[in-house]
Amino acid sequence: MTTNPHLSKSIHFLGPQPGEVGVATVLIHGRHQSPADMFAVAQRIGLDEMPYLALEAADNTWYPNRFMAPVEENSPWLDFALDSITTALTTLEQMSVKREKLVLLGFSQGACLACEYVYRNPGTYGGLISLTGGLIGPRGMTWSTGADLGETPIVMTNGDEDEWVPLERTKETLQVFTQMGGRGRLSIFPKRPHEVSDVEINLARSLLQRLLTSQNTIA
């Protein structure tokens, strides 16, 4: 049996205890990044009351090849990475945080991984925030849309000329999620470098703030 290298990595927390708040955001870093990069994004979002859980990839990379390579070329690392998200969600559920109160937030390779996880594990989530990402697989790939995302709120962003994630794939991904019942929007940034802009931070903040507000109303 092959061992998942990602599961030996620590899960990193920032902010209050998830079980005390009832919501949480799972942060998934990009290629050659680390949890520190995603905690920097969280700090820019500026919601001190939001609990964050950051995942850490072995060697700071979730899978070796480009996300639009044939899926088998990224196996078994892609499966390991997806299992790591399952472990994180299980950890949060053990803290009494339900899936509909969890947000997956990823950048670049981490955003692609977050999209792929939601597609393969459909249901109602607190939200999906894909900052320059899309579903994984080669050009010409098609996706089944029979499963239901239960009106999961989705924020997707990309530049119009991103060198790593083609805008067309981000558009395809949002279309798939919309057909699956997600409530999504795509924001496109002309000439934007491969980074997280202040406008994208504001979009993420709005989704997370709505989740916190709804939780406080219920409480």
C-alpha positions as CSV (number, residue, x, y, z in Angstrom):
1,M,0.0,0.0,0.0
2,T,1.3,3.4,-1.0
3,T,1.6,5.9,1.9
4,N,0.1,9.4,1.5
5,P,3.1,11.8,2.1
6,H,0.7,14.7,2.7
7,L,-0.9,13.1,5.7
8,S,2.4,13.1,7.6
9,K,2.3,16.9,7.4
10,S,0.9,19.0,10.2
11,I,-2.4,20.9,9.9
12,H,-1.8,24.5,10.7
13,F,-4.4,26.7,12.5
14,L,-4.9,30.4,12.7
15,G,-7.5,32.3,14.6
16,P,-10.1,31.1,17.1
17,Q,-11.0,27.5,17.6
18,P,-13.3,26.3,14.8
19,G,-15.6,24.5,17.3
20,E,-16.2,27.7,19.2
21,V,-17.2,29.7,16.1
22,G,-19.0,26.9,14.1
23,V,-17.4,27.9,10.8
24,A,-14.0,27.6,9.3
25,T,-12.0,28.2,6.1
26,V,-9.6,25.6,4.7
27,L,-6.6,27.3,3.0
28,I,-4.8,25.4,0.1
29,H,-1.5,26.9,-1.1
30,G,-0.1,27.1,-4.6
31,R,2.8,25.3,-6.2
32,H,6.1,26.0,-4.3
33,Q,4.2,27.8,-1.6
34,S,3.4,27.0,2.0
35,P,0.8,27.6,4.7
36,A,2.5,30.9,5.5
37,D,1.6,32.2,2.0
38,M,-2.1,31.4,2.6
39,F,-2.0,32.8,6.1
40,A,-0.7,36.0,4.5
41,V,-3.9,36.0,2.3
42,A,-6.0,35.4,5.5
43,Q,-4.3,38.4,7.2
44,R,-5.1,40.6,4.2
45,I,-8.8,39.5,4.3
46,G,-8.8,40.8,7.9
47,L,-11.5,38.8,9.6
48,D,-10.0,38.0,12.9
49,E,-13.1,36.0,14.0
50,M,-12.7,33.5,11.2
51,P,-10.9,30.2,12.1
52,Y,-8.4,29.1,9.3
53,L,-6.9,25.7,8.7
54,A,-4.0,25.6,6.3
55,L,-2.9,22.4,4.5
56,E,0.8,21.7,3.7
57,A,1.9,19.8,0.7
58,A,4.9,17.5,0.7
59,D,7.8,19.5,-0.9
60,N,5.4,22.4,-1.2
61,T,3.7,20.9,-4.3
62,W,0.4,19.0,-4.5
63,Y,1.1,17.2,-7.8
64,P,4.1,17.3,-10.2
65,N,2.7,18.3,-13.6
66,R,0.5,21.1,-14.9
67,F,-3.1,20.8,-13.9
68,M,-4.2,20.4,-17.6
69,A,-1.9,17.4,-18.1
70,P,-3.6,14.0,-18.5
71,V,-4.9,13.1,-15.1
72,E,-2.9,9.9,-14.9
73,E,0.3,11.9,-15.2
74,N,-0.5,13.5,-11.8
75,S,-1.4,10.2,-10.1
76,P,-1.1,9.2,-7.4
77,W,-0.1,12.6,-6.0
78,L,-3.4,14.1,-7.0
79,D,-5.3,11.4,-5.0
80,F,-3.0,12.0,-2.0
81,A,-3.7,15.7,-2.2
82,L,-7.5,15.2,-2.3
83,D,-7.2,12.8,0.6
84,S,-5.5,15.5,2.6
85,I,-8.6,17.8,2.1
86,T,-10.8,15.0,3.3
87,T,-8.6,14.6,6.4
88,A,-8.9,18.4,7.1
89,L,-12.7,18.3,6.7
90,T,-13.0,15.3,8.9
91,T,-10.9,17.1,11.5
92,L,-13.2,20.1,11.4
93,E,-16.3,17.9,11.5
94,Q,-15.0,16.3,14.7
95,M,-14.9,19.9,16.0
96,S,-18.6,20.1,15.2
97,V,-18.1,22.3,12.1
98,K,-20.5,21.0,9.4
99,R,-19.6,20.9,5.8
100,E,-22.1,23.6,4.9
101,K,-20.2,25.9,7.3
102,L,-16.8,25.2,5.7
103,V,-15.1,27.2,2.9
104,L,-12.4,25.9,0.7
105,L,-10.1,28.7,-0.4
106,G,-7.2,28.1,-2.7
107,F,-4.7,29.9,-4.9
108,S,-3.4,28.6,-8.2
109,Q,-2.5,24.9,-7.8
110,G,-4.4,25.1,-4.5
111,A,-7.4,26.6,-6.2
112,C,-7.4,23.8,-8.9
113,L,-7.3,21.3,-6.1
114,A,-10.2,22.9,-4.2
115,C,-12.3,22.9,-7.4
116,E,-11.5,19.3,-8.1
117,Y,-12.4,18.3,-4.5
118,V,-15.8,20.0,-4.6
119,Y,-16.5,18.4,-8.0
120,R,-15.6,14.9,-6.8
121,N,-17.3,15.4,-3.4
122,P,-20.5,17.3,-4.2
123,G,-22.8,18.7,-1.6
124,T,-23.5,22.0,0.1
125,Y,-20.4,23.8,1.3
126,G,-20.1,27.1,3.1
127,G,-18.3,28.3,0.0
128,L,-15.6,27.8,-2.6
129,I,-13.1,30.5,-3.3
130,S,-11.0,29.7,-6.3
131,L,-8.3,32.4,-6.9
132,T,-6.9,31.6,-10.3
133,G,-8.0,28.0,-10.7
134,G,-10.1,25.4,-12.5
135,L,-11.0,21.8,-12.7
136,I,-8.1,19.4,-13.4
137,G,-7.7,17.6,-16.7
138,P,-6.6,18.0,-20.3
139,R,-8.2,20.2,-22.9
140,G,-11.3,18.7,-24.4
141,M,-12.3,17.0,-21.1
142,T,-16.0,16.9,-20.2
143,W,-17.6,16.7,-16.8
144,S,-20.8,15.1,-15.6
145,T,-23.1,17.6,-14.0
146,G,-25.6,15.3,-12.4
147,A,-24.6,15.8,-8.8
148,D,-25.9,18.7,-6.7
149,L,-23.9,21.4,-5.0
150,G,-26.9,22.7,-3.2
151,E,-26.5,26.4,-4.0
152,T,-22.9,26.5,-2.6
153,P,-21.7,30.1,-3.1
154,I,-18.7,30.2,-5.4
155,V,-16.2,32.9,-6.1
156,M,-13.9,32.3,-9.1
157,T,-11.2,34.7,-10.4
158,N,-8.5,34.8,-13.0
159,G,-6.6,37.2,-15.2
160,D,-7.3,37.4,-18.9
161,E,-3.8,36.3,-19.8
162,D,-2.7,34.1,-16.9
163,E,0.4,32.1,-17.8
164,W,-0.5,29.1,-15.6
165,V,-4.3,28.8,-15.6
166,P,-6.0,29.5,-18.9
167,L,-9.1,31.7,-18.5
168,E,-11.1,29.4,-20.7
169,R,-10.7,26.6,-18.1
170,T,-11.9,28.8,-15.3
171,K,-14.9,29.7,-17.4
172,E,-15.6,26.0,-18.1
173,T,-15.3,25.2,-14.4
174,L,-17.8,27.8,-13.4
175,Q,-20.2,26.6,-16.0
176,V,-19.9,23.0,-14.6
177,F,-20.5,24.2,-11.1
178,T,-23.5,26.3,-12.1
179,Q,-25.1,23.4,-13.9
180,M,-24.5,21.4,-10.7
181,G,-26.5,24.0,-8.7
182,G,-23.7,26.2,-7.4
183,R,-24.2,29.9,-7.1
184,G,-21.1,31.3,-8.7
185,R,-19.5,34.4,-10.2
186,L,-16.3,34.9,-12.2
187,S,-14.2,38.1,-11.9
188,I,-11.7,38.6,-14.7
189,F,-8.7,41.0,-14.3
190,P,-7.0,42.3,-17.4
191,K,-3.2,42.1,-17.4
192,R,-3.1,40.9,-13.8
193,P,0.0,39.1,-12.8
194,H,-0.2,35.6,-11.3
195,E,-1.0,36.8,-7.8
196,V,-3.9,37.7,-5.5
197,S,-5.1,41.3,-6.1
198,D,-6.7,43.5,-3.5
199,V,-10.1,43.2,-5.4
200,E,-9.9,39.4,-5.1
201,I,-9.2,39.8,-1.4
202,N,-12.3,41.9,-1.1
203,L,-14.4,39.3,-2.9
204,A,-13.1,36.6,-0.6
205,R,-13.8,38.8,2.4
206,S,-17.4,39.3,1.3
207,L,-18.2,35.6,1.1
208,L,-16.5,34.8,4.4
209,Q,-18.2,37.7,6.1
210,R,-21.6,36.5,4.9
211,L,-20.9,33.1,6.4
212,L,-19.9,34.5,9.7
213,T,-22.9,36.8,9.8
214,S,-25.3,33.9,9.0
215,Q,-23.7,31.8,11.8
216,N,-24.0,34.7,14.3
217,T,-27.7,35.1,13.4
218,I,-28.3,31.4,13.9
219,A,-26.4,31.4,17.2
